[in-house]
Amino acid sequence: MGRKLRVYTDTSVIGAYFDPEFQEDTKLFWDSVMRGDLVLVISELTLQELGRAPEQVRSFVEKIPGEHVQLLPVSSEARELAMAYIRHGALPEQMENDALHIALAAVSEVDVMVSWNFKHVVNLGKIRIYNGVNLEMGYRPLEIRTPKEVITNE
């Protein structure tokens, strides 16, 4: 097997571990992370958002082996890219955190970003805008998928 996929995960994929609607595929995704089949990339923004989550969701992140996780700081470069997404109409200003998650994934050049947020993230029309902005600003296109699409134990 080659290099492990670096997978940026937004907060929706952590909370979905406890959501019956998404739980089955989400647990398979997290099994891949726990085994070390994937490198989990999360940001300080994710940890900040988790601070408002229920205790079971917050404590779940602490169970992920540290050697399988890469933590990203929120950079001014990512903030600038997030604002460009908003200026181009991909998201309204009040969805700045969603834009920032996508920008952090793009700036850090992950292999794929996963989310269960179909309205603002895993949405073909929006992905086209994000990637248009990425190309315009010198970044490569970003793969955005659901966790189901990156499960490694098929």
N, C-alpha and C positions, 0 to 999 in steps of 0.2 A: 504494500500500500504506500502511496506517495504522501505528500504533505497533507496534514490535517486541514480541513476547511476551517477558516476563521468565520464565525457566525455572530453577527451583531444581533442582540435580542432586546426588543423593547419590553416595557413593563407588562404589556398584555400577555406575553408568553409565560411570564412568571405567575401572574394571577390565574391564568387558565388552568394551571395544575390543579386548582381546587374548583373549577367550573365544570359541572357535569356535561355541558354541551361540547366542550373542547378537550375534556380531560384525557380521553383515550390516546389521541394523537400527541397531545402535549406530554403525557407521561413517557411515551416512546422517544420523543425528542430529548427529554431530560435524561432518560436512561443512556442515550448516546453521549450526552455531555458528561454524565457521572463516570462512564467507562473511559472517557478520554478519547473517544472517537472524533470529537469536534473540539475546537478551541472556542470557548464562549467569550464573546467580547461584549462587555457591558460598560456603561458610562457612569460618571458621577451623577448625571441627570437621572439615570435609572434608580440609583440608590436613594437619591433625594425623593423621587416619586414614591418609592417603596416605604419611605418614612410615614406616609399617610395611609398605607395599606394595613389590612388586618394582621395581627401578630403571626398567624400561621404562614402568611405570604412572606412577611419580613424574615422569619426564621428559616424559611426554605432556602433562601440564598446563602445563608451561612453554612448549609450542608454541602455545598458544591466544593469539591476539592480545589484548593487555591491554585494548584499547578495546571488546572484546566481552564483558568479564567484570566482574561486580560482586561484590566480596568483602564478606561479612557478618561482623561480630564476633559472638561468642556473648554474647548479652545476658542479664541477669537476668530480663527479661521472657519471653524464650524458655525459659529454664530453668524458670520457674514454670509455663508452659503445658505443657512436657514432663512435669513431675511430675503435672500434672492428668490428662494422658492415662494415666499409669501408675495413678494413684488410681482412675480410672474403668475400669480393667481392660483397656485397649486393648493394653497391653504389660506384660510382667513387668519388674521393676526392673532386671534385668541387661541389658535392651535399651534402656537410657536414651539411648544415642547415637542409635538409630533415632527415639525419641520427640523428641529434640532436633533432629534434621534436620527432622522434620515441623513442629515448633514454630517453628523459624527461618523456614521457608517461609511459614507462616501469619502470623507476626508481621510479616514484611517484605512481605506482601501480593503475592506473586508471582502471575503468571497461572496457572501450573501447576507442580507438582513432578513430576519424572520419577525413576523407580527401576526396577530389575529385581528388587527384593526383594519377592517375592510373598507371603512368609509374614508379614512385619510391616508392609509399606508399601502396596503395590498389592494391596489385599485389601478387597473391598467391605464386609465386616462391620466391619473395623477403621476404614475410611474413615468409616463412619457414626458410629462412636464419636468419632473425631478431630473431625469436623464438629459433632457435638453439643456437645462440650466447647468448640470454637471459638465457637459461637453463645452458649453459656452464659457465656463469659468476654469476650464483646464483639468477637470477631473474625469475619470473614466465612468462609464455607465455603471449603475448599481443594480445588482440582482435583488429583487424584493419578492419573497415567497412566504408561504405559510410553513409552520414547523413540520407539517405532514410531508412536505416536499423535500426535506433534508434529513429525514430519519435514516440512520445508517444500518439498521439491523434487518434489512429486507431479505 
